[in-house]
């Protein structure tokens, strides 16, 4: 059975879609997947053992995106089942242009017009559950269970227990706690763990600030990998950690996929929708604020109190409560 999956654009969202992908493989045992998505999501998901093709969708870079979408659909051909985890008109058009009979996407004005199955998925539950409900739309009956997050990239083996620090969050500055506080937490546990500082290409400056603070605290057992890893290497290194301290971010969900004990610091985002899904040893550190969750990239009030009010001591205490 040929199944086309349009992946979410963001790394974290793509990882949160993996339980839905596992459900599709469970209820369609002869499934073969074709994944289409952003470079980041494809790099994370293409290792699935049932993946037949993995294609980076770069149609938005075309001078005529409609035509480019049509050409991509014709290259892909027909499928027995198509599911889009992106609620976007060009994703709906891509499914439509494949001429596949069963095409599923979340209810919207364009999906209702173009596709065969457009369920209304409410956002009052974790995003992994939302994706699972969407994927199972064409299945007559399923047990409503949603599995753990799942990545098929082998974790690296570390010689010593390792603490991962992730101060970045691609969506925007409002989601980011402060480098000096991450460094303070890392210093507290540097006698028990080697330290890896993570970050994307746009987060090198932040990671360097953590590194400088560690140096000033005479901590030397660290490595700074910010901007130096591929997506596969990022996942492999996160999967090797014994403890992960992070903002609400894609790497947070990668850690959850590997069941890495983690403490996540939340400010402006909906923690009930995007917390560490089914990570048995995980903690949230957040403060209830009148202005949160604002879901803004930058603090609209310029005070950033949702993050500024969270102390390093609170995060240190959350780590201790994990009892690892």
VENCOR-V662234 format. One record per backbone hydrogen bond with DSSP energy under -1.0 kcal/mol. CO is the residue of the C=O (numbers start at 0). NH is the residue of the N-H. E is the energy in kcal/mol with one decimal. If there is no record, write none. Layout:
# VENCOR-V662234
co = (CO/CO)
nh = (NH/NH)
e = (E/E)
This chain:
# VENCOR-V662234
co = (0/1/1/2/3/4/5/9/10/11/14/16/17/18/19/20/21/22/23/27/31/32/32/33/34/35/36/37/38/39/40/41/44/47/49/52/54/57/58/63/64/65/66/67/68/69/70/71/72/80/81/82/85/87/88/89/90/91/92/95/101/102/103/107/109/110/116/118/125/126/127/128/129/130/131/133/135/160/161/161/162/163/164/165/168/171/172/177/178/179/180/181/182/183/184/186/188/188/193/194/195/196/198/199/202/203/204/205/206/207/208/209/210/211/213/214/219/220/222/224/229/230/231/232/233/234/235/237/242/243/244/245/248/249/250/251/252/253/254/255/260/261/262/263/267/268/269/269/270/272/275/280/282/284/288/296/303/303/304/306/310/311/312/313/314/315/316/318/319)
nh = (31/79/80/33/82/35/84/13/14/15/17/20/21/22/23/24/25/26/27/30/2/51/52/4/54/6/56/41/42/43/44/45/47/50/32/34/36/60/61/67/68/69/70/71/72/73/74/75/76/3/103/5/87/91/92/93/94/95/96/98/81/116/83/111/113/114/104/106/129/130/131/132/133/134/135/136/138/193/241/242/195/244/197/246/171/174/175/181/182/183/184/185/186/187/188/189/191/192/162/222/164/224/226/202/206/207/208/209/210/211/212/213/214/215/218/217/221/194/196/227/233/234/235/236/237/238/155/240/163/262/165/264/252/253/254/255/256/257/259/258/243/282/245/284/294/270/272/273/274/126/278/261/263/265/291/173/306/307/308/309/314/315/316/317/318/319/320/321/322)
e = (-2.5/-1.6/-1.5/-2.6/-2.8/-2.6/-2.8/-2.4/-2.3/-2.3/-1.5/-1.7/-2.4/-2.1/-2.1/-2.0/-1.8/-2.7/-1.2/-2.1/-2.7/-3.8/-1.4/-2.9/-3.1/-2.8/-2.7/-2.5/-2.4/-1.4/-2.0/-2.5/-1.9/-2.1/-2.9/-2.6/-1.9/-1.7/-1.8/-2.4/-2.7/-2.1/-2.5/-2.2/-2.3/-2.1/-2.0/-2.1/-2.3/-2.6/-2.6/-2.8/-1.3/-1.9/-2.6/-2.1/-2.0/-2.5/-2.9/-1.6/-2.1/-2.5/-2.6/-2.4/-1.8/-3.0/-1.8/-2.5/-1.9/-2.6/-1.9/-2.6/-2.0/-2.6/-2.0/-1.5/-1.6/-2.6/-2.9/-1.5/-2.8/-2.8/-3.2/-1.2/-1.0/-1.2/-1.7/-2.2/-2.4/-1.5/-2.2/-2.7/-2.6/-1.6/-1.1/-1.1/-1.5/-1.8/-3.7/-1.9/-2.8/-2.6/-2.7/-2.1/-2.2/-2.8/-1.7/-1.7/-2.4/-2.4/-2.0/-2.3/-2.4/-2.2/-2.8/-1.8/-1.7/-2.2/-2.8/-2.4/-2.6/-2.5/-2.4/-2.5/-2.5/-2.7/-2.2/-1.8/-3.2/-2.4/-2.7/-2.5/-1.2/-2.0/-2.4/-1.7/-2.0/-1.2/-2.7/-1.2/-2.1/-2.1/-2.4/-2.6/-2.5/-1.1/-1.1/-1.7/-1.2/-2.7/-1.2/-2.1/-2.8/-2.2/-1.0/-3.2/-1.2/-3.1/-2.0/-1.6/-1.3/-2.6/-2.4/-2.0/-2.2/-2.1/-1.9/-1.0/-1.1)
